[in-house]
């Protein structure tokens, strides 16, 4: 699940162009599992930004000056990796990533790689979620940069697929490892024919391209069963576990999972 880019009102002390502790709010992370319901195990934990006392993400992000949001985006991943390693990460780690950070911060992913190395986290266990909601100026250049890091082992996901500006164009330029279907398409899908048709189309394209689909925002057993019958095995949502502040919550697995071939 991505976070929105805030455009906060400017106040005294919010005009300086470089990061400063006085301008950046304190923050921490909650973690929510992405589960494999066939293997009945946690595939990954997504790091979700929170305030220092578990305040929601928007309370943190609304305090970040708009000209510092991409630097904050870079620095926050470093903290997420450090915290995840400290509390004993044993699986993959999903990290949100604003696309324009690559254009505006030359070391945006390089520093993420360094933090992983410093915390003995193999790059093969990092999954960067590219939010679809931010405009990308040059898709081919962006894809080329991402593919360089893929060559180092990092995996990529398109988050909130179907909600923003860039999803199909990104899919045409490079093929990520995962696509996370936007929760607005997920909600109540078992009784909504048009959403079902759209999601079937997305999963067909992803299957043809060798991309794993993650259904996110699953809240009901009926939503889960519909996707399960479609052949999806990776899920995220309150049905399985709510985000837990500074810890990894256990996951719930519905009974009677369909055994996919």
C-alpha positions in Angstrom: 0.0 0.0 0.0 1.5 3.3 -1.1 1.5 6.6 0.7 0.3 9.8 -0.9 2.7 12.6 -1.7 1.8 15.5 0.6 1.7 19.1 -0.4 1.8 20.8 3.0 1.2 24.4 3.7 4.3 26.4 4.1 5.1 27.8 7.5 8.0 29.4 9.3 11.0 27.2 9.1 9.6 25.1 6.2 11.4 26.9 3.3 14.9 25.5 3.6 15.8 23.3 0.6 17.8 20.6 2.3 16.9 18.1 4.9 17.2 19.2 8.5 16.2 17.4 11.8 14.0 20.4 12.6 12.1 20.0 9.4 11.6 16.2 9.3 9.0 14.7 11.7 9.8 11.8 14.0 8.5 8.6 12.5 8.7 4.8 12.9 7.0 1.8 11.1 4.3 -0.7 11.4 4.5 -4.0 9.5 1.8 -6.0 7.7 2.3 -9.4 6.3 1.8 -10.5 2.7 0.8 -14.1 2.9 1.1 -17.1 0.6 -2.1 -19.0 1.4 -1.1 -22.1 -0.4 2.3 -22.5 1.4 0.5 -21.0 4.5 3.5 -18.8 5.3 4.4 -15.1 5.4 5.9 -14.2 2.0 6.9 -10.7 3.0 6.2 -7.9 5.4 5.4 -4.4 4.1 6.9 -1.5 6.1 4.2 1.1 6.6 5.2 4.5 7.9 3.8 5.6 11.3 4.4 8.3 13.8 6.6 7.7 16.9 3.5 6.7 18.9 1.8 4.8 16.0 0.1 7.8 14.6 -1.3 7.2 11.0 1.0 7.8 8.0 -0.8 11.0 6.9 0.0 12.6 10.2 3.7 12.2 9.5 3.6 13.0 5.8 1.6 16.2 6.2 4.5 17.5 8.2 7.1 16.9 5.5 7.8 20.0 3.3 7.0 19.2 -0.3 10.5 20.0 -1.5 11.9 17.4 0.9 9.5 14.6 0.3 11.8 12.6 -2.0 14.7 13.0 0.3 12.4 11.8 3.1 11.3 8.9 0.9 15.0 7.8 0.6 15.8 8.3 4.3 12.7 6.5 5.5 13.6 3.3 3.7 16.9 3.2 5.5 15.1 3.4 8.8 12.6 0.7 7.8 15.5 -1.7 6.9 17.3 -1.0 10.2 14.1 -1.5 12.3 13.1 -4.7 10.4 16.6 -6.2 10.9 16.6 -5.3 14.6 13.3 -7.0 15.3 14.3 -10.1 13.5 13.1 -10.1 9.8 13.1 -13.7 8.5 11.4 -13.2 5.1 11.2 -10.6 2.3 10.7 -6.9 3.1 8.4 -4.6 0.9 9.4 -0.9 0.9 7.5 1.9 -0.8 9.3 4.0 -3.3 8.3 7.2 -5.0 9.3 7.0 -8.7 10.7 10.6 -8.9 13.1 9.9 -6.1 15.3 8.3 -8.8 15.3 11.5 -10.8 15.8 13.9 -7.8 18.1 11.8 -5.6 21.0 10.2 -7.4 21.6 7.6 -4.6 17.9 6.9 -3.8 18.2 3.2 -4.3 22.0 3.0 -3.8 21.6 4.1 -0.2 18.8 1.5 0.3 21.3 -1.1 -0.9 23.9 0.1 1.5 21.5 0.0 4.4 20.6 -3.6 3.5 24.3 -4.5 3.4 24.9 -2.8 6.8 22.1 -4.8 8.3 23.1 -8.1 6.7 19.9 -8.2 4.6 20.4 -9.8 1.2 19.2 -7.6 -1.7 17.2 -10.6 -3.0 14.8 -10.1 0.0 14.0 -6.5 -0.8 10.9 -5.7 -2.8 10.5 -2.1 -3.9 6.9 -1.1 -4.4 6.7 1.6 -7.1 3.7 3.6 -6.4 1.5 4.1 -9.5 0.1 7.4 -8.3 3.1 9.6 -9.1 3.7 10.8 -12.6 6.9 9.5 -14.2 8.4 11.8 -16.8 10.4 9.3 -18.8 9.2 5.7 -18.6 12.0 4.2 -20.6 14.8 5.9 -18.6 13.0 5.0 -15.3 12.7 1.4 -16.4 16.4 1.3 -17.4 17.4 2.5 -14.0 15.2 0.1 -12.2 16.5 -2.8 -14.2 20.0 -2.0 -13.1 19.0 -2.6 -9.6 17.1 -5.7 -10.5 20.4 -7.0 -11.8 21.7 -6.7 -8.3 18.9 -8.9 -6.9 16.3 -6.3 -5.8 12.7 -7.3 -6.7 10.1 -4.8 -7.9 6.4 -4.4 -7.6 3.9 -2.0 -9.0 1.7 -0.9 -6.1 -2.0 0.1 -6.4 -2.2 -1.2 -9.9 -5.3 0.2 -11.6 -5.5 3.4 -9.5 -3.0 5.9 -11.0 -1.3 7.3 -14.1 1.4 5.0 -15.0 0.5 1.3 -14.5 0.0 0.1 -18.0 2.9 2.2 -19.3 5.2 0.8 -16.6 4.1 -2.7 -17.5 4.9 -2.1 -21.1 8.4 -0.7 -20.4 9.5 -3.2 -17.8 8.0 -6.3 -16.2 8.1 -6.2 -12.4 8.2 -9.3 -10.3 4.8 -8.4 -8.7 1.7 -6.4 -9.3 -0.5 -5.4 -6.4 -4.1 -4.9 -7.4 -5.6 -1.7 -6.1 -7.9 -2.3 -3.2 -10.7 -0.3 -4.9 -10.9 -3.1 -7.4 -10.8 -5.7 -4.6 -13.5 -4.2 -2.5 -16.7 -6.3 -2.8 -15.4 -7.9 -6.0 -17.5 -11.1 -5.5 -20.6 -9.2 -6.3 -19.3 -6.7 -8.9 -19.1 -7.9 -12.5 -17.2 -5.0 -14.0 -14.4 -5.3 -11.4 -14.3 -9.0 -11.9 -13.8 -8.5 -15.7 -11.0 -5.9 -15.1 -9.2 -8.1 -12.6 -9.4 -11.1 -14.8 -7.8 -9.1 -17.6 -5.0 -7.9 -15.3 -4.3 -11.4 -14.1 -4.3 -12.7 -17.7 -1.7 -10.1 -18.7 0.4 -10.7 -15.7 0.3 -14.4 -16.2 1.4 -14.0 -19.8 4.3 -11.8 -18.6 5.4 -14.1 -15.7 4.4 -11.5 -13.1 3.0 -12.6 -9.7 -0.3 -10.9 -8.6 -0.9 -9.8 -5.1 -4.4 -9.0 -4.0 -4.2 -6.3 -1.4 -6.8 -4.8 0.9 -8.6 -8.1 1.4 -11.0 -7.6 4.3 -13.7 -10.4 3.9 -13.7 -14.1 3.3 -15.8 -13.6 0.2 -13.2 -11.3 -1.4 -10.5 -13.8 -0.6 -12.5 -16.8 -2.0 -13.1 -15.0 -5.3 -9.4 -14.3 -5.8 -8.5 -17.8 -4.5 -10.7 -19.3 -7.2 -9.0 -17.1 -9.8 -5.7 -18.8 -8.8 -4.2 -16.0 -6.7 -2.0 -17.2 -3.8 -0.5 -14.0 -2.5 -2.7 -11.7 -0.3 -2.5 -8.7 2.0 -5.2 -7.2 4.2 -7.0 -7.1 7.5 -8.5 -10.6 6.9 -5.0 -12.0 7.4 -3.5 -9.5 9.9 -3.6 -5.8 10.7 -0.4 -3.8 10.7 1.5 -4.1 14.0 3.6 -1.2 15.3 7.3 -2.0 15.4 6.7 -5.8 15.3 5.8 -8.6 12.9 2.3 -9.8 13.5 1.3 -13.4 13.0 -1.0 -14.1 10.1 -4.4 -15.8 9.9 -4.9 -18.4 7.1 -8.5 -19.2 6.1 -9.3 -22.9 6.1 -9.9 -24.9 3.0 -7.4 -23.2 0.7 -7.6 -24.3 -2.9 -4.5 -26.2 -4.0 -3.3 -24.6 -7.1 -1.5 -26.7 -9.7 
